[in-house]
């Protein structure tokens, strides 16, 4: 298992994701492990596909993080744990009247009930939030999630409030998502759980492997503290570069020599939605330590010994000196190792849970080989990566 890693020139985004996917295979029960071991190279190599897809679509980046502290303070009661509820709460819906005025729907609480209101000047009209508006949102807006613009039909909006065309003049209506830009990671993980379950149920080998590999990537991201904060690269505290320091430099120096990868057997996850929120909140609880420890260390460690130059793949790069990294590693008291171990166990448990929920299908299947179509798709994706034009927020 100690030989499972990638070259030390890679970061958690590549080195770590490959490593934890590979190690997660060894947490599986006897009924699963032969199939997963036969395909371990696929699961290892394709653990990084979601990061590569950042270069292909703007919708990918937000799946890797959540700036949970943008919305308040722990335990973040302001953020609904249900995806539809979260998107409804932070989506602006408005209509443009023939006069040129814009009216916005507002969210009000009346007698303990959350209602959606529209102020027509003479008074507000309201729609029950938990029933009529939720149905309206699911039927009319959720299907447009991946569209560049969300449009609302004026007649549908009138029907929601029980108003006539005369009572609610409307030239056009729209909706704007103000939530997703701050990340959707804990909402995407249950989606991946369902996809993997369905792939097992169909015994669709390409879908099982592709989904399992990519699922592992997102679970790994959920275990990185800096994937849960607006200050994701120390840019708000003059600590730019701490993201790669924590998730890349530390593991590449110490993971092979010091870390214990025996994490036990995978467990069944009874409530995936709650489980993945616990993962994210546990990561976020470490953010202050990640930042404050490095801040204190940088103020006491000799400044000329904090950064060094090393040769990597024919290039000279600037990175944290080994002595400085070792000092930070000691001060973190095993944090990086524990999050890596927890990620390995969580990925194995997610794979195992999907298999159980699918009815524990027989996995006596030969090693999978990429089809020509899949190979071409991956080649095209690699070309986009080489272009260097990443869409959405940068990884670090």
C-alpha positions as CSV (number, residue, x, y, z in Angstrom):
1,X,0.0,0.0,0.0
2,X,2.9,2.4,0.6
3,X,3.8,2.1,-3.1
4,X,0.4,3.4,-4.2
5,X,1.3,7.0,-4.6
6,X,2.0,9.3,-7.5
7,X,5.2,11.3,-8.1
8,X,6.0,13.7,-5.3
9,X,5.8,16.7,-7.7
10,X,2.0,16.6,-7.5
11,X,-0.4,18.2,-5.1
12,X,-3.4,16.8,-3.1
13,X,-5.3,17.7,-6.2
14,X,-3.3,15.0,-8.1
15,X,-1.0,13.2,-5.7
16,X,-3.5,13.0,-2.8
17,X,-6.6,12.2,-4.8
18,X,-4.8,9.3,-6.5
19,X,-3.4,8.1,-3.2
20,X,-6.7,8.1,-1.3
21,X,-8.7,6.5,-4.0
22,X,-6.1,3.7,-4.3
23,X,-6.0,3.1,-0.6
24,X,-9.8,3.1,-0.3
25,X,-9.9,-0.1,-2.3
26,X,-8.4,-2.0,0.6
27,X,-11.2,-1.0,3.0
28,X,-13.8,-3.0,1.0
29,X,-15.3,-6.3,1.9
30,X,-14.4,-9.6,0.1
31,X,-17.4,-9.4,-2.2
32,X,-16.2,-6.1,-3.6
33,X,-12.4,-6.0,-3.4
34,X,-11.6,-8.4,-6.3
35,X,-13.4,-6.2,-8.8
36,X,-12.0,-3.0,-7.4
37,X,-8.4,-4.4,-7.2
38,X,-8.7,-5.5,-10.8
39,X,-9.5,-1.9,-11.7
40,X,-7.3,-0.1,-9.2
41,X,-5.3,1.6,-11.8
42,X,-8.4,3.1,-13.4
43,X,-9.6,4.3,-10.0
44,X,-6.2,5.8,-9.2
45,X,-5.6,7.6,-12.5
46,X,-9.2,8.9,-12.9
47,X,-9.4,10.3,-9.4
48,X,-8.1,13.5,-10.9
49,X,-10.7,13.8,-13.7
50,X,-12.9,16.3,-11.8
51,X,-10.0,18.7,-11.5
52,X,-9.3,18.3,-15.2
53,X,-12.9,19.0,-16.0
54,X,-12.5,22.5,-14.5
55,X,-10.9,23.4,-17.8
56,X,-14.0,22.2,-19.7
57,X,-17.0,23.7,-18.0
58,X,-17.7,26.6,-15.6
59,X,-20.1,24.4,-13.7
60,X,-17.4,22.1,-12.3
61,X,-15.4,24.2,-9.9
62,X,-18.3,24.9,-7.4
63,X,-18.6,21.1,-6.8
64,X,-15.2,21.1,-5.1
65,X,-15.8,23.5,-2.2
66,X,-18.2,25.4,-0.1
67,X,-17.4,28.8,1.4
68,X,-19.6,28.0,4.3
69,X,-18.4,30.9,6.4
70,X,-19.7,33.3,3.8
71,X,-23.2,32.6,5.1
72,X,-22.6,33.0,8.9
73,X,-20.9,31.2,11.8
74,X,-20.8,27.6,12.9
75,X,-23.0,25.6,12.9
76,X,-24.4,27.7,10.1
77,X,-28.1,27.5,10.8
78,X,-28.7,30.0,8.0
79,X,-27.7,27.4,5.4
80,X,-30.4,24.8,4.7
81,X,-28.9,21.3,4.4
82,X,-31.4,20.4,1.7
83,X,-30.3,21.4,-1.8
84,X,-33.6,22.7,-3.1
85,X,-34.2,24.7,0.1
86,X,-30.7,26.3,-0.1
87,X,-31.1,27.2,-3.7
88,X,-34.6,28.6,-3.1
89,X,-33.5,30.7,-0.2
90,X,-30.7,32.4,-2.1
91,X,-32.2,32.7,-5.5
92,X,-33.5,36.1,-6.6
93,X,-36.7,36.1,-8.6
94,X,-37.9,39.3,-10.2
95,X,-40.2,40.6,-12.9
96,X,-40.0,43.5,-15.2
97,X,-43.2,45.5,-15.6
98,X,-44.2,47.2,-18.9
99,X,-43.5,50.5,-17.1
100,X,-39.9,49.5,-16.7
101,X,-40.1,49.0,-12.9
102,X,-38.7,45.8,-11.4
103,X,-40.5,43.9,-8.7
104,X,-38.6,41.3,-6.5
105,X,-40.1,38.4,-4.7
106,X,-39.2,38.6,-1.0
107,X,-39.0,35.9,1.7
108,X,-41.0,36.8,4.9
109,X,-41.9,35.0,8.1
110,X,-45.5,35.4,9.3
111,X,-46.8,33.6,12.4
112,X,-43.8,31.2,12.2
113,X,-44.5,30.4,8.5
114,X,-42.1,31.3,5.7
115,X,-43.9,32.9,2.9
116,X,-42.9,34.3,-0.5
117,X,-44.3,37.8,-1.0
118,X,-44.7,40.3,-3.8
119,X,-45.2,44.0,-3.0
120,X,-47.6,45.5,-5.4
121,X,-47.6,49.0,-3.8
122,X,-51.1,48.7,-2.3
123,X,-50.0,45.8,-0.2
124,X,-48.2,42.4,-0.3
125,X,-49.6,39.2,-1.9
126,X,-48.1,36.0,-0.6
127,X,-47.6,32.4,-1.6
128,X,-46.9,29.6,0.9
129,X,-43.2,28.9,0.9
130,X,-43.4,25.2,1.9
131,X,-46.0,24.2,-0.7
132,X,-46.8,26.4,-3.7
133,X,-43.5,28.2,-4.0
134,X,-41.5,25.0,-3.6
135,X,-43.4,23.3,-6.4
136,X,-43.1,26.4,-8.5
137,X,-39.3,26.4,-7.9
138,X,-38.8,22.7,-8.6
139,X,-40.9,22.7,-11.7
140,X,-39.7,25.9,-13.3
141,X,-36.3,26.8,-12.0
142,X,-34.4,23.7,-11.0
143,X,-34.4,22.3,-14.6
144,X,-32.6,25.5,-15.7
145,X,-29.8,25.0,-13.3
146,X,-27.1,24.6,-16.0
147,X,-28.5,27.3,-18.2
148,X,-26.7,30.6,-18.5
149,X,-29.9,32.5,-17.8
150,X,-32.9,31.4,-15.8
151,X,-36.2,32.6,-17.3
152,X,-39.6,32.6,-15.6
153,X,-42.9,32.6,-17.4
154,X,-45.1,35.6,-16.4
155,X,-48.3,33.5,-16.5
156,X,-46.7,30.9,-14.2
157,X,-45.7,33.7,-11.8
158,X,-49.2,35.1,-11.8
159,X,-50.7,31.7,-11.2
160,X,-48.4,31.3,-8.1
161,X,-49.9,34.4,-6.5
162,X,-53.4,33.9,-7.9
163,X,-53.3,37.2,-9.8
164,X,-54.7,38.2,-13.2
165,X,-52.7,39.9,-16.0
166,X,-54.3,43.2,-15.0
167,X,-53.4,42.8,-11.4
168,X,-49.8,41.8,-12.1
169,X,-48.5,43.5,-15.3
170,X,-45.4,41.6,-16.4
171,X,-43.3,42.0,-19.5
172,X,-40.7,39.4,-18.5
173,X,-39.5,37.6,-15.4
174,X,-36.1,36.1,-14.4
175,X,-34.3,34.3,-11.6
176,X,-30.6,34.6,-10.5
177,X,-28.7,32.0,-8.4
178,X,-26.7,33.8,-5.7
179,X,-25.8,30.6,-3.8
180,X,-23.7,28.3,-6.1
181,X,-20.8,30.7,-6.6
182,X,-19.8,30.0,-3.0
183,X,-19.7,26.3,-3.6
184,X,-22.1,23.3,-3.5
185,X,-19.8,20.5,-2.3
186,X,-22.0,19.0,0.5
187,X,-25.0,19.0,-1.9
188,X,-23.1,17.3,-4.7
189,X,-21.9,14.4,-2.6
190,X,-25.3,12.9,-2.0
191,X,-25.9,13.2,-5.8
192,X,-22.8,11.2,-6.5
193,X,-23.9,8.7,-3.9
194,X,-27.2,8.1,-5.8
195,X,-25.4,7.9,-9.1
196,X,-23.1,5.2,-7.9
197,X,-25.9,3.3,-6.4
198,X,-27.8,3.3,-9.7
199,X,-24.6,2.3,-11.6
200,X,-24.3,-0.7,-9.3
201,X,-27.9,-1.5,-9.6
202,X,-27.6,-1.6,-13.4
203,X,-24.2,-3.4,-13.2
204,X,-23.0,-0.7,-15.6
205,X,-19.2,-1.3,-15.3
206,X,-18.1,1.9,-17.0
207,X,-20.5,4.0,-14.9
208,X,-19.5,2.2,-11.7
209,X,-15.8,2.9,-12.2
210,X,-16.1,6.4,-13.5
211,X,-18.5,7.5,-10.8
212,X,-16.5,5.7,-8.0
213,X,-13.3,7.4,-9.1
214,X,-14.9,10.9,-9.3
215,X,-16.9,10.4,-6.2
216,X,-13.6,9.7,-4.3
217,X,-12.3,13.0,-5.6
218,X,-15.1,15.1,-4.2
219,X,-15.0,13.2,-0.9
220,X,-11.3,14.0,-0.7
221,X,-12.0,17.7,-1.2
222,X,-14.5,17.6,1.6
223,X,-11.7,16.6,4.0
224,X,-9.5,19.6,3.2
225,X,-10.2,22.4,5.6
226,X,-9.4,25.1,3.1
227,X,-12.1,23.8,0.8
228,X,-14.7,25.1,3.3
229,X,-13.8,28.8,3.6
230,X,-13.8,32.0,1.7
231,X,-10.2,32.4,2.8
232,X,-9.3,29.3,0.8
233,X,-5.8,30.3,-0.1
234,X,-5.0,32.7,2.8
235,X,-5.7,35.6,0.4
236,X,-7.7,37.4,3.1
237,X,-5.0,37.1,5.7
238,X,-1.8,37.7,3.7
239,X,-1.0,34.0,3.6
240,X,-1.3,33.3,-0.1
241,X,-0.1,29.8,-0.9
242,X,-1.2,28.1,2.3
243,X,-3.6,25.9,0.3
244,X,-0.9,24.1,-1.5
245,X,1.3,24.2,1.6
246,X,-1.2,22.2,3.6
247,X,-2.6,19.9,1.0
248,X,0.4,19.4,-1.2
249,X,3.8,20.2,0.3
250,X,3.1,18.6,3.7
251,X,1.9,15.2,2.3
252,X,4.6,15.0,-0.4
253,X,7.3,15.3,2.3
254,X,5.8,13.2,5.1
255,X,3.0,10.9,3.8
256,X,5.3,8.0,2.6
257,X,7.7,8.2,5.5
258,X,5.4,8.8,8.5
259,X,1.7,8.2,7.8
260,X,-0.3,5.1,8.8
261,X,-2.7,4.1,6.1
262,X,-4.4,1.2,7.9
263,X,-7.9,2.7,8.5
264,X,-10.0,-0.4,9.0
265,X,-13.0,-1.7,7.1
266,X,-15.5,0.5,5.3
267,X,-18.7,1.2,7.2
268,X,-22.3,1.5,5.9
269,X,-23.5,5.1,5.8
270,X,-27.1,5.2,7.1
271,X,-27.8,8.9,6.3
272,X,-25.5,10.1,3.5
273,X,-26.8,13.7,3.5
274,X,-26.1,14.1,7.3
275,X,-22.8,12.2,7.0
276,X,-21.3,14.4,4.3
277,X,-22.4,17.6,6.1
278,X,-20.5,16.2,9.1
279,X,-17.4,15.8,7.0
280,X,-17.5,19.3,5.7
281,X,-18.2,20.9,9.1
282,X,-15.4,18.8,10.7
283,X,-13.1,20.2,8.1
284,X,-14.2,23.7,8.6
285,X,-13.6,23.4,12.4
286,X,-9.9,23.1,11.5
287,X,-9.6,26.2,9.4
288,X,-8.6,28.5,12.2
289,X,-5.8,26.2,13.3
290,X,-4.6,25.8,9.7
291,X,-4.3,29.5,9.4
292,X,-3.2,30.6,12.9
293,X,-0.5,28.0,13.3
294,X,1.1,29.0,10.0
295,X,0.8,32.7,10.9
296,X,2.5,32.2,14.2
297,X,5.2,30.1,12.7
298,X,6.0,32.6,10.0
299,X,6.5,35.3,12.6
300,X,9.1,33.3,14.5
301,X,10.8,31.2,11.9
302,X,13.8,32.8,10.1
303,X,12.4,34.5,7.1
304,X,15.2,33.5,4.8
305,X,14.6,29.8,5.6
306,X,10.9,29.8,4.9
307,X,11.0,29.5,1.1
308,X,13.5,27.6,-1.1
309,X,14.0,26.7,-4.8
310,X,13.7,23.2,-6.1
311,X,14.0,21.4,-9.4
312,X,10.7,19.8,-10.6
313,X,10.4,18.1,-13.9
314,X,13.0,20.3,-15.5
315,X,11.7,23.5,-13.9
316,X,12.8,25.6,-10.9
317,X,10.0,26.3,-8.5
318,X,9.7,28.3,-5.3
319,X,8.2,26.3,-2.4
320,X,8.4,26.0,1.4
321,X,11.7,24.8,2.7
322,X,11.8,21.3,4.1
323,X,12.7,22.6,7.6
324,X,9.9,25.1,7.6
325,X,7.4,22.5,6.3
326,X,8.6,20.1,9.0
327,X,8.0,22.7,11.7
328,X,4.5,23.4,10.4
329,X,3.8,19.7,10.2
330,X,4.8,19.2,13.8
331,X,2.7,22.1,14.9
332,X,-0.3,20.7,13.1
333,X,0.0,17.6,15.4
334,X,-1.0,15.0,12.8
335,X,-3.9,17.0,11.3
336,X,-3.0,16.3,7.6
337,X,-2.5,12.6,8.2
338,X,-5.8,12.3,10.0
339,X,-7.8,14.1,7.3
340,X,-6.1,11.9,4.7
341,X,-6.9,8.7,6.7
342,X,-10.5,9.9,7.3
343,X,-10.9,10.5,3.5
344,X,-9.7,7.0,2.7
345,X,-12.2,5.5,5.1
346,X,-15.0,7.8,3.9
347,X,-14.5,6.9,0.2
348,X,-14.4,3.2,1.0
349,X,-17.6,3.6,3.0
350,X,-19.3,5.5,0.3
351,X,-18.5,2.9,-2.3
352,X,-19.6,0.1,0.1
353,X,-22.9,1.9,0.9
354,X,-23.8,2.3,-2.8
355,X,-23.2,-1.4,-3.4
356,X,-25.3,-2.4,-0.4
357,X,-28.1,0.0,-1.4
358,X,-28.1,-1.4,-4.9
359,X,-28.8,-4.9,-3.5
360,X,-25.2,-6.1,-3.3
361,X,-24.9,-7.2,-7.0
362,X,-22.4,-9.8,-8.0
363,X,-19.1,-8.1,-9.1
364,X,-17.5,-11.1,-10.7
365,X,-16.5,-8.9,-13.7
366,X,-13.3,-8.8,-15.6
367,X,-11.0,-5.7,-15.6
368,X,-12.5,-2.9,-17.6
369,X,-10.8,-1.5,-20.6
370,X,-11.6,2.0,-22.0
371,X,-13.7,2.1,-25.2
372,X,-12.4,4.1,-28.1
373,X,-15.1,6.7,-27.4
374,X,-14.1,7.1,-23.8
375,X,-10.4,7.3,-24.7
376,X,-11.2,10.1,-27.2
377,X,-13.2,11.9,-24.6
378,X,-10.3,11.8,-22.2
379,X,-7.9,12.9,-24.8
380,X,-10.1,15.9,-25.6
381,X,-10.2,16.7,-21.9
382,X,-6.5,16.5,-21.6
383,X,-6.1,19.0,-24.4
384,X,-8.3,21.5,-22.5
385,X,-6.1,21.0,-19.4
386,X,-3.0,21.7,-21.5
387,X,-4.6,24.9,-22.7
388,X,-4.3,26.2,-19.1
389,X,-7.6,28.1,-19.2
390,X,-9.4,27.0,-16.1
391,X,-13.1,28.0,-15.7
392,X,-14.6,29.0,-12.4
393,X,-12.6,29.7,-9.3
394,X,-9.0,28.5,-9.3
395,X,-8.2,25.4,-7.2
396,X,-5.7,27.3,-5.0
